[in-house]
Amino acid sequence: MPVSYMEVNLSALRHNLRVIRQHLPKEVECLAVVKANAYGHGAVETLRIALEEGYTAAAVARVEEGQELRDAGFTCPIYVLGLPLPEDMPIGVNKDLILPIDDTVDLESLECIAALSRKTIEVMLPIDTGMNRIGTHPEDVEAFLEKLKKYPHIHVKGTFTHMATADHKEKDAALKQLDRFDEAISHMPVNKDFVISSANSAGVIDIPRSWHNLARPGIIIYGPQPSDVMTNKLDLQYAMRLISHVTHIQTLHKGEAIGYGGTYVAEKDMKTATVPIGYADGFPRCLSNKGVVLINGKRCPIIGRICMDQLMVAAGEDVEPGDEVVLMGRQGEEEISLDEVAVTAGTIPHEITCDLKRIPRLFVDIDYDKNC
Ligand SMILES: *Cc1c(COP(=O)(O)O)cnc(C)c1O
């Protein structure tokens, strides 16, 4: 077993996927957003469970991510969320990925690649309703659709927009975005197969009007709530634990400093433990002298600066080399939640899990509800 790893609980992923699916009416399809290796949790494993739970498609950020899923054997529709440049298009066309296009995408190249491959390719129209990231503005949709008529190998499968503030308590701005989206849709050739999508996780939970006929949850698949000010909550389980093991113990004597810069000085003799995980693994360096870990079910503060590959903690007298260290998740009666770590690090849970890239994943299937 690796000394530091991310334990991903497939049972928790399945629980969350099921709760989300059950929260939506049957007639609303749901895809699983598995970009960035499923927010760090394993895209292949997550998507496999999602499809078993009635999800009909996947969404990824880039064509390379879609290619990886195709190469793993998935045949479901795969939506790419980020705009393609011409160099991405051959993979997109070759792997039958559903690409987004707006009025800044090189349509000549896309048409040419599709025609050479003898394919009509499916595309989505992202609409910029206020996020100001990608997409055509509602007032330009008519002209854009007119322009698309020149490209017979490009077929519009549907449209989507992205809400910037769906996780706020006040939904006025999000609802205004949905009004703008309706305006854009009114110019589109809508039939029963036309895909319309605007619900991210917060929309799924709190804004039924955003469901249309395809929902796109991401973060809630992995356990965190989109924010702590939402009207509704789903019963979700954190799907990962971050585990390492003590490699070294020693006594830090009164007045001695520990780690780079000597930023922590012992006020009295104390026992310390060294843990082989650091910022190169994606464990945030800003948790230096701020974060905590669990050893033997007890909270142990991180002392001194977190190094590239190791960190040091104030340990209890009972700690031994080889003891399990939990940096995120439960150990015994104690828990350090992903949300707690994100708050202490001054960021969002998404960034924490996505950053943990170097350590291996270990997939387990533990139903904690049944065990308790
Ligand atoms: C990442 C992303 C999502 C999922 O967002 P969550 O807040 O994680 O649910 C949905 N749609 C688009 C376009 C995205 O980029």
The ligand as a Gaussian input file, in Angstrom:
#p B3LYP/6-31G(d) Opt

LIG

0 1
 C      -17.850000      22.756000     -13.977000
 C      -19.105000      23.028000     -14.694000
 C      -20.330000      22.493000     -14.241000
 C      -20.452000      21.802000     -12.895000
 O      -20.433000      22.784000     -11.885000
 P      -20.640000      22.424000     -10.333000
 O      -20.811000      23.723000      -9.666000
 O      -19.432000      21.683000      -9.897000
 O      -21.872000      21.572000     -10.272000
 C      -21.445000      22.658000     -15.028000
 N      -21.374000      23.355000     -16.193000
 C      -20.234000      23.909000     -16.644000
 C      -20.225000      24.664000     -17.922000
 C      -19.069000      23.783000     -15.900000
 O      -17.931000      24.355000     -16.327000

